[in-house]
């Protein structure tokens, strides 16, 4: 087995031929690192506000509720622009559109360094959501153009591990940038936003020159590799459409799509509620700012391993629902345990948080093969964007709800964590009720 990608495992429908193995490995090593770097930048700019809060909130006089609202209003802008952005990507190609997204969000993220009150903070976060909209669902769609269904959960896991890497590297770096307080007349939180805005701007140029839109454009593949990959993708789309071919507007009102959207909403409530408040939660252990950076990163080290393993197991077993539902259940269990343990027992609370984060980060890679198995063409572009845009409103509700509950309970985390834990628990129930039609992912016999 290729230990780098784990791609050459035997698959249930047919043995992996050398041409398939070589083609998938070549595509993975050419495209996935580029996508990972872009997503690394996205997550860095999306959640660095949680670290900025350690000094920004006091400097600007923000309450927990004000910060929670500002942290979450990002997803209102994200929601409004998501479907138009993904449809545009489907129309003009991933290379141009993703490069545009990277450039605009990098600029706006840097401008967040100059907010001066709550309204300017809300405005910057709203504009950042508008700018970044379409990146993540665009990548989900893009992966369906390049990888057959048998490979998608693991590729999603590898791609999404970039967010975990950013959450490992980001906190210590963010803590170090906060230490620049007073340099050249800028506060530490301002340096944080300015410095971490540069990577996406650089990546916009890299993406423009190196990303390839479709397999037919991949001159870095041999002709027989291009032909095999395009034929495989086309045959899977044909098979999917023999079960049911969704039109764009049919997708927008399909009950199963909306239930999957509700699942994605619930997991984002827990995800972003925890992410944005995790630094302040860890700080409540009584540790220094630098130690907060390292301890905040720790759960994501374990999560990086868990999500890739979970994605591989989902692909090889074909039991999509079991793996995504169990990831939701583990998330609920970890957050619920953390709520009852409390900061008075920091070691055990950190163990519970690690468990919750391992489950949380394993949800999305195992979730996306469910809708992408149903949809194709423009319906896929619109459906993926619908699920992601509405689902990401959970990223607004989670932080805002956490802040409100924390303010209402005198700064305690217990009830806020329990509220977060309830969301993935509900997701587990919905997923088990929905099930999955395996005919949508049956791999046709091939040479």
Secondary structure, 3 states (H helix, E strand, C coil): CCCCCCCCCCCCCCCCCHHHHHHHHHHHHHHHHHHHHHHHHHHHHHHHHHHHHHHHHHHHCCCHHHHHHHHHHHHHHHHHHHHHHHHHHHHHCHHHHHHHHHHHHHHHHHHHHHCCCHHHHHHHHHHHHHHHCCHHHHHHHHHHHHCCHHHHHHHHHHHHHHHHHHHHHHHHHHHHHHCCCCHHHCCHHHHHHHHCCHHHHHHHHHHHHHCCCCHHHCCCCCHHHHHHHHHHHHHHHHHHHHHCCCCHHHHHCCHHHHHHHHHHHHHHHHHHHHHHHHHHHHHCCCCCHHHHHHHHHHHHHHHHHHHHHHHHHHHHHCCHHHHHHHHHHHHHHHHHHHHHHCHHHHHHHHHHHHHHHHHHHCHHHHHHHHHHHHCCHHHHHHHHHHHHHHHCCHHHHHHHHHHHHHHHCCCCCHHHHHHHHHHHHHHHHHHHHHCCCHHHHCCCCCC
